Amino acid sequence: MGFLMTEPNSISCTQLAETYNISHDSVNRFLEREDYTPHDLYQESIQHIDNNKLIVSIDDTVLDKPYSQHMDLVSYFWSGKHHRSVKGINLITLYATDQNGQNIPINFRIYDKSESKTKNDYFMDMLSEVLSWGAKIQFITGDSWYSSTGNLKTIRKYGIRFMFGIDCNRKVSPEKGQWFQLRLLPDFHQGQVVWLKDFGFVQLFKTQLKEQQRFYIVHQDEDDLLSFEGFHELHSSHWKIEQYHRVIKQVCHIEKFQVRRSKLILNHIFSALMAYVEIQKNQFERIFEN
């Protein structure tokens, strides 16, 4: 972990061996031998936050590998950063924030097309896992990619509240017998209660980023509506996962590996995530602030 955080240029078995005066074979055997799982990440992470009324965000990012050849798990994925499909590895994360504002990853998946699963399948698997492991979740947040009707119904079945981005062509009904696409909804106001088609009552909120409008839905107890200030706090909490994506790439060097086989790649990625957990732990303990 220390090597990943401190080596500025060459992230390789050879460089690690030279830095710590160990054999190259020892490093390679470590990557070949270990078999870390998402549960290992959860067990390490959950002890550093208050496991009560967690806000858990779902999102994914592409680990860019534009020049890779014959490397397992590499394919083409849509990148929000590049606004196009790029060559790389797709990392999906559940990221938890506790009531003290401390945040940390608690589950992850690497998109493997050979498994014939979608991102939504992975999301539901990951959510089911952390609940079975004992995570106490109050809210789930995510972007419109993860706001399918099936996902929303499953989260409601678990008794968990949620906030999701939603596409502007989804249909809502402000009054019985009236249906509108979100972008055409008349007399919109923040926190408006509407009926989402095929789901039920939700609150609507909208944000403005430059010239782009984004709609969000919130679902919780019908007698406990969320204020716009409450929505803003929830939305700000969700965006911490974007900071996490930047740190694992820029500080933990999660993209900078030169191995080719899937097991070695997964062990490198796990090590980078553990480096991030160590950074967060040091921040929680006030060893450093930023």
N, C-alpha and C positions, 0 to 999 in steps of 0.2 A: 504493500500500500504506500509506504514511504517513497519507494522508487517511482511509482506512478505519479505522485504529487510533486516530486522534486526534479525529475529528469526533464529538461526543457525540449529536447530534440529527438533522440533515438530511443524509442520504446521497443526493445528487442531482448530476446534471451541472452544474446551476446553482451549487450550493454549492461544488463542487470548482473550477469556473472562477473564482469570486470569491475563494476561499481562496488560490489560486496565481497569480492575476492572469493568467489565460489565457482564451481565448475559449471560450464554450459549445460552439461548433462543433468545436473541437479535441478536447474531451472526447468528444463524440458520435462524431466520426470514429474515435477510438481504439476505442471499443466496437464500431463498425460494421466496422472494418477488420481487426482482429486475429482470428486463428483458432487459439487455444490448444487443446492436446490433453492428455489424461492423460499422454502420454509426456513432455511438457514439464514437468509436475509431477514425474514420476519423476526426470528428469535433474537437476533442481534439488535435489530432496530427498535422493537417495541419496548424494550427495557429503558430506553432513553427518553420516552415521552410518557405523558399521563394518558393511559388507555381508558379514556372516558369521554363520551360525546365527541368523538373524532369527526373531523371533516376530511373525507377521503376523495381525492381527485384522480380521475382517470385521464391519461393522455399518452400519446406516443411520439417518438421522434426517430428520424433516420440518422444512423451513424454512417456518414459519408465514406464510401470506399470506391471512388470513381475509377481508379486504375487497377483494381483487383482483378486477378485472373485465376480461375479454377479454385475459388474460395467458397467453402460451405456457407450456407445461410444468406449469401449475398444475392440480391435480386433487385428489381426496380420497384420503388415505392414512391407515392406522392409525398412531396416535401413542402410543408408550409413555409419553410425558410426560402427555398428556391422557387416556389410556385410552379413546380413541374415535377415530373417523375425523375428520380435520380437513382443511381446505383448505390446500394448500401445495405445495411442491416436495420430492420425495424425493431425498435425497443419499445415495449408497452409497459407502463408503470402505474401502480397504485401508490399514491403519495399522500401521507396522513399529516394533518395539522391538529394539534391538541388545543385545549382551552387556554393554554399559556402562549400560544403562537409559535410553539416549537414544531418543526416539520421534518419529515424523514420518509424515505421510501419503505414500503412494507411488503410489496410483492411485485414481480416483474415476469415478463415473457419475452422471448425472442420469436418473432414471426417466422414460422417454418412452413413454407408452402407445401411441403410433403405431407403435412398433417391435415391438409384440406379443411382448415378452420379459418373463420373470418376474425377480424379484430373484435367484433361483438361477441363471438364465441369465447375468445380469450378473456375478455372483460368479465363475462358471466362466470367463467371458471375461476378467475382470480378472486372475484368478490365472494363466491361460495367458499373458497379456501380460507380467506382471512377471517370470515365469520366463524368457520369451524375451528380455527386456531385461537379464537377468543377475542378478536378485535371488537371493541364497543363503538359502533359507528352511528352517528346522529344524522349526518348529511353525506350524500354522494354528489360530486360536481363533475361536469365534463362538457365537451363541446358537442356540436350537432352531430358529429360522426357517431356518437354513442347514445343518441336519444331516440332510438327506434322504439316503437310502441311495445314490442316484446320486452326490451330492456326495462322500460319504465314500469311495466306491470310486474316484472320480477322484483324490482327494487321495492315497489309498494307492498308486495307480498311479504317481504322481509321486515316490513314495518319501519323502513328507513326513509327519511325525507330526501329530497333531491333538488338540485338546480342544474339545468342543462341548457346549452345553446340549442336553438331549434331553427330549422330551415324556414325561410320566409314564405314558402309555398304550402306549409302545413295548414290544415283547415281547423278553424276554431268557431265556436258559436257563442256570441255574447248574450243572445236571447234565444229562447226556444224557437226553432224553425228558421233561424238565420245562420247561414254558414258563409265564412269569408276566409280567403287566404290571408295569412298574417300581414303581408305587405299591403293588403287592401282593406284592413280592418278600420272602420270609421271610428272617430272619437276615441282613439287610443289614449290611455293614461297609465302611468307607472303603477304597477300593482293590481291592474285590472283582473278580475276573476272571470274566466271564460271556461267553456267546455271544450277540451281538446278531443278531436275526433278519435273514436275507438279507444279512448282512455278514461276521461273524466275531468273533474274540475282542476284547474291549475291557475296560478297567478302569472301574469305577463309582465316582463320588464324589457327595457330596450337601452342599449348603449350606443354611443356614437364615437367611432374611431376615424378621425379625418372625415372622409366622405362616405364611410361605410357604416351602415346601421346593422346591429346585431340584436336579435331577439333571444330572450331567455324565458324559460318556464320554471316555476318553483312549485313544488307540491309538498304540503305538510298538513297538519290538522286544519280542517275547514274553519274552526273557531280561533285559529292562531295565525292570522295573516301576517306576512312579512312586510315591514316598512321598506321604503326605498333605501334608507340608511342601512337597514339590516341586509338588504340585497347587495349594497355596495361593499359591505364588509365580507360577505360570502364570496362575491366576485373577486375581491382582492386576495382572499385566501386561495382561491383556485389558481390565480396567476402565479403563485409561488412555484408551481410545478415547472413553469417556463424558466425560472431562475435555476432550478435544479438541472434542467437540460443544459443550460449554458455552463454550469460548474462542472458537470461530469465530462463535458467535452473540452473545456478550456483549462481546467485545473487537474482533473483526474485522468485525462488523456484516454478516455474510453474508446475513441476511434483509432488510436495509434497502436495497432498491433500488426504483426507480420506473420502470424501463424495462419494455417489454411483449414485445418480440420475442425469440425464443429465443437468437439469436446474442449479443445484448447481455446477456441474462441470464447465459448461460454465461461470457462474458468477465468479468462482475462476480463470479460465483462463483469463477472461477479466480483473480482478483485477491485475493479474500478468503482463499483457500487459500494463496496466496503470502505474504500478510501473516502468516498463522499460521506458515509455514515460517521467515519472518524472525524472528518471536518465538522460535521454538525454537532457531534458530541463535544468537541473542543469549544465550539461556539456556545453551546448550552452552558458549559462550565466556565464561561467568560475568560477562557485562555486567550481568545482574540475576539474582536467584535464583528469584523466584516469578512 
